[in-house]
Amino acid sequence: MTTQAQPVFGNTGIAATRQEHWLIFINLFVALSAGALASLSAPMMLAVLYIDIWLFANPHLIATYTRIRQISPSIKTHWVLIFIAPILIAAGLTIIALAYEAAGLLALYFVLQAFHVTRQSYGIGRRCDRRLQAPYQRLPYFLIYIFPVWGYLHRSAQAPDSFLGYPIWLPPVPQELASAIGIVAIVGALIWSARLWHCRRAEKENSLFNSFVFSHLLISLVSYILIKDITLGWLVVNVWHNIQYLVFVYRQQQNNIKASNSADELNNAPVPRKSFIKILKRPTAFFSGYLALGAIFYIIADKAGESLIWLGFPTILIAHLILNFHHYLADGFIWKRRR
């Protein structure tokens, strides 16, 4: 009996698995490199932040809504999520802004963003988990959650006073509590690593899952614990998270196309060979389309916030957080589905 026999990106061949390994570690390298560049100076930090927003974050948001459409093309099925949820989110954020100003908004954003990143890693992890039932089956999933929890408690114990140029408030947490959770996380990671080493032959088929979990643990450790600045740490994990999701959605779409082509082959329909230009056509159309739609959403949110700034509270921040929180809600709905 398997826990979830559906791999993260579909194909389970040796060549395909090797390619997925490369995607995991390239994404890790890009995120860590972005953090290294951003740490050089304030202008470089701003440049990396804008690259992340325009090239990765906004397309990531659009990718969520295309996945909703794949689940059900009918708007009637999700009309509450599409039309009612944004209104409720806007009302809630306005109340928080009136009561706690920007500090309260960013406090909520920081914890929800950490949870959203964790849930995405959990969802993708389940889709590439091909293990047979064995001892410590749930340990890597426990680690996926405990490392961000440790990171959040560590940030709260640091008590930062600003985030993304705005004031922020995090709940006061004793450093001893954060350290205790950190010990649990490290011990759990060591047990998991020891078990992987002990069962390295049996785990070879599930190496993609293990690599993915390792990348999640490493990025959490670097972003929340090793990097002292809260904004820089957030930027590293955000770049990693955004690229990861875009690649995941693209690969899923390609698997659907490959499944259709396989059906054509079974029906003896001729499948023409593709030129290099045609091979590049799909990823170019995918990313450029999401890039354009994401930019439109971002500009609309920015203009809407600017038009209401006369109200005297951070309406620009609220406008962008409405998009983010609605995206979190929609994504949470998607990950709860079995397929």
N, C-alpha and C positions, 0 to 999 in steps of 0.2 A: 504493500500500500504506500503510495507516495503522498507527500503533503500537498504539492502543487506541481503537477507534471508539465506545466506550460512554461517554457523558457522565456527569459526576458525579451529577447528579440526574435524568437521564433525558431530558426534553423539550428539544429544540434550537430551538424557536421563538424569535422575537425577544423577545416578552413574557416567556417563561420564562427566557431568558438574562439579561434585565434584572433579573428577580426574584432570580436566583442571585447576580448582582453585588451587589445590595442585602444579601443574607444574608451574603456574605463580609465586606463592609465594616461592617455593623452588628455582627457578631461581633468584628471587630477593634476597633471603637469601645468595645464593652462591656468587653473584656478590658483595654484601656488605661485606661478610666475606673475599673475596679475597682482597678487598680494605683495610680492617682492617689488614690483615696479611702483605700486601705490605707496609703499613705505619710503620711497626715495625723497619725495617732497610733496607739499600741499597741491601744487599744480598738477603733478603726476597722479595724485590721488583723485583729483577732480576729473582728469582725463579718463582714467580707468573706470570711474563711476559712471560717466556718461556713455562709455562704450558698453558697459554692462547693461545699462538701462535701455539703450536704443537697439543694440544688436541681440541681446539675450533675454532680458526681463520682459519687455513688451511682447516679443514674439511668443515667449513662454506663456503669457497670459492668453493670447489668442489660441494657442495650441489646446488649451483646456476646453475652450468652447467648441472646437472642432471635434474633440472626443465626445462631448455631449451629443453632438449631431450624429456621430457614428453609432452611439447607443440607441438613439431614437431620433429620426429626422422630423418628427412631428413636434411643433412648438407646444401644442396642447398638453403633451405628456409632462412637460417641465415648465409650465407657465408660471407656477409659484416661484420656482428657482430663478427664472429669467426676468420676471417683471416685479414680483412682490418683494423678493429678498433684497434687491438693491435699495428699495425705499426704506425697509426696516433697518438696513445697515447704515444708511445715511442718517436716519433719525437717531440711532444709537450713538454714532460718532459725534453728532452735533451735541448731544447731551453730555458726552464725555468731555468734549472741547469746552463747553460752557462751564463745566465743573472743575476740570483739571488742566485745561489749555493743552498746549502741544506736548507737555511732559506726559500727560495721561494718555494721549493718542499714541505716542511712540512707545510707552510702556506696554500698551496692549499689542501694538504691532510687533515688538521684539519677541514677546512670548509666543504669539500666534505664528510668526514666521518660523521660529525654531520648531514648533510643533508641525507646521506644514512641511518643512524640509524632512523631518523625521518620518512623517506618514508617507511621503513620496518614496523615501528609501525603503520603508517597510513594504510598500506596494510593489516596487520594482524587484525587491529581494524575493518576494513570494513568487514572482513570475519567472525567476531563473533558478529556483530551488528545486533540484531534482533528487534530493536525498531519499534513500529508503529510511524507514523508521529505525532510529538508533538512539543510544543514550545522549542526553544533552541536546535533544532535537531543537528545543526552544531557546537554547543559550544564545546563538547569534542574533535572534530577534530581540532578546532581552538587552544585548549589547547595543543594538541599533537605537534603542530608547534610552538606555542609562547614560551613554556618553553625552548626548545633548542635555539631559537633565543635569548632569555634573557641570556641563558648560554654563548652563543658565544660572545655576546656583553660584558658580564661581564668579560670573559677571555681577550678580547681585551682591555678593560679598565684597567685590571691588568698589561698589557704589559709584559708578560713573555719573557725571553730572551733565554730559552732553553726548548726543548721538546724531550724526548726519547734520551737524550744525545747529540742532535744536536742543533745548533742555530735555532731559529724560529722568524719570524716577523709576527705580527698580526696588522691589520689596527688600527690606534689610534682612540679610541672611548671615548667620555666624560663619566665619571661615572654617570653623571646625566641622560644621555640617557639610559644607562643600567638600572638604578634604575627606570626610568619611565616605561620602558617595563616590568620590574619586578612587578611593582604595577598593571599594566594591567593584567599580568599573574595570580597574586595572587587573584585579584578581580574576574577574570573569574573563577578560581578554586573554590572560595567560593560560587559564584552563582551556579555553577554546583553541588557542594556538597549540598547546600541548596535545590536545586530542587530534587536531589536524595532522600534526607530525606523526603521531602514533598510528593514525589510519590513513596515511598519505596515499597509499595505493588505492584504497577503497574510495577516497575522496577525489581521485583524479577526474572522474566524470562530472563532479560538481565544482570544479575549480573556478568556473565563471561566477558562481554564487559566492564562493569564498573571497575571490578578488573584489567583488562588489562590496561585500561587508567590510573588508579591509579598507577600501577607499573611503567608505562612510565614517569608519572609526578614526582614520587618520585625519580627514578633513575636519571632523568635529574636535579632535584634540588640538590641532593647529589653530583653528579659528576661534575657539572659545577659551582655550587654556593657555597655549603658548604665546599667542599674540595678545599683548597687553591692551592695545587700543580697541575699544568696542566697535568703532566704525570700520576699521581695517579688518578686524576679524569677521564682521558681518559681510563685508565685501567679498572676502575669499570664499566663504560658504555659499554666498548668493551666486557668484559666477559658476561655481561647481554645480549647484542645484539647477540653475537655468539651462546650462548646456546639456546636462544629463537628461532633463525632461524633453528638450527639443529633439535630441538624438533618439530617445525612446519613442516618441510619437512618430518620427519619421520612419524608423525601422518597422514599427507596427504597420504603418501604411504600406510600406514596401512588401512586407510579408503577405498582406492581403492581395496585393497585385501578383506576387509570386504564386500564391495559392490558386489564383484565377488562371495564370499561365499553365500551371501544372494540370489543371482541369482540361485546358485546351489540348495539352500534350496527350492526355489520356483519351481524348476524343479524336486523336490523330490530326488535330488542326496544326498547320505549320506555324512555328514560332520564329520570326525573322531574327537574324543576328543584329546586334545593336552596335552602332558606331560609338566612338569615344564621346562625340558631341551629344548623342542621345543619352549616354550614360550620365553625363553631367546635367542634362536637361531637368531631370526629376528633382535632385537636391537643390538646384538653382531656383526652380519654380517654387519649391516648398519654402525655402528660407526667405526668398525675396518677397513672396506673397505674405508670409507671416510678419516680415519686417515692415512692410507697407501698412498692413492692418494695425499692427501694434503701434506704429507711429501716429496713425490717425486717432486711435483711442487715447494715447498719451496727450496729444495736442488738444483734443476735446476736453479732457479732464483739466488740463492746465488753464485753458481759456475759461472754463466754467468756474474754476476756483478764483481766477483773477477778477471775474465780473462780480463776485460776491465778497471780495476782500473788504469792501466798505462796511461790512457788518461788524468788523472789529475783532474777529478771531480767525484762526488759520484755515481758511476755506480752501486754499490750494492744497494743503496737506490732506484735508478731509476728502477732497475730490479724488486724489490719487489713492488714498486708503480705501475708499469705496470700491474701486476697481480691484485692489489687492485682496480685500476681505471677501468680496463676492467670488473672486477666483479661488480663494482658499475653500470656500463653502462648496463651490461646484466641483473642485478637485476631490474634496472629501467624499462627496456623493459618488464620484466615479470609482475611487479606490475601494469603496465598500461593495461594489459589484463583483461577482465571482469571475466574470470574464472581462 
